[in-house]
Amino acid sequence: MTRDLAAFVAGLPKAELHLHLEGTLEPELKFALAARNGIQLAEKSVDEVKATYNFTDLTSFLAVYYPAMQVLQTAEDFFDLAWAYLLRAKQNGVVHAEMFFDPQAHTSRGVSFADVITGYRRAVVRAQSELGISAELILCFLRDFTAEHAMSTLMEALPYRHWIIGVGLDSDERGNPPAKFAEVFARAKREGFLTTMHCDIDQTGSIDHIRQVIEDIGADRIDHGTNIVEDPELVALAKGKGLGFTTCPLSNSFVTDQMKATEIVALLRAGVRVMVNSDDPAYFGGYVADNYVALAEQAGLDQTDLVRLAANSFDAAWLTPTRRAEYLAAIDAYVSEEAAAVPA
């Protein structure tokens, strides 16, 4: 890809809909928080931390991911984490972010739900006023915990309902199908939450899990989910429902042998609302603009394709029609300005 196209991507207005705040913990911040909280880390340098990022699948990633969270102890820590991400998001052309957070990963080790949510919320408010980024929080349940624990976490979240736009489902999918949490998600819908669920790539039973999410759970969006291309009828159903698929090329390339570029492009060409996100960028080596560039280089995408991916991110976002129209208009204005700047 040319440098001009990379610069185009950086400035292209976009929404990020698949971003785990805990997955933005860069090594430098990890050391700073450890020092603040009196935590002795096994690693002594940034290079030693990065040397542990030797992932071959989802399970090996999670084995590194969760222990790193021990440095997150206070509301100030959670604010610092989210604020650091939002500053990078600004540099990546993100104007709207819907961010996952995993309260159970913190409450299960003694951190209060209130500290988690108030820290993150403070960053959301500041991002709007200082960065011009609108941001929302999505509470994710850990699927390798019990459904009962998920339900109790949902109840704990209700006093903060006005700060949380939706609920999701992440962590280890093996033996933890969407159906396990059907009752929890039904209750979340009754409480007014929007819903999304991870259907990670190349999992055992991937197609059945995607089918459960669409037909049984009735989720509003699917995270990852590119294995759906294996079932054309299911693709047609998802397209008809206007479901968004929040794909993450760089993280795909860490946990499987390729970034699923062929599948992502197949969905794009089929008119499915597929878009590009960064997932856990501190661990997978790139934020959202990097993911756009990597996919474009792998699949030979042009500016028209990249604009479509960005437009899909707003079409699938949980926005009012007025705000969605404003963001789509911003894309059009950006493209026009870029075209006008090209010498004749």
Secondary structure, DSSP 8 states (H G I E B T S, - for coil): --HHHHHHHHHS-EEE--BBGGGG--HHHHHHHHHHHT---S--SHHHHHHT---SSHHHHHHHHHHHGGG--SHHHHHHHHHHHHHHHHHTTEEEEEEEE-THHHHTTT--HHHHHHHHHHHHHHIIIII--EEEEEEEEETTS-HHHHHHHHHHHGGGGGG--EEEEES--TT--GGGGHHHHHHHHHTT-EEEEEE-TT-TTHHHHHHIIIIII--SEEEE-GGGGG-HHHHHHHHHHT-EEEE-HHHHHHHSSS--HHHHHHHHHTT-EEEE--BSHHHHT--HHHHHHHHHHHHT--HHHHHHHHHHHHHSSS--HHHHHHHHHHHHHHHHHHHHHS--
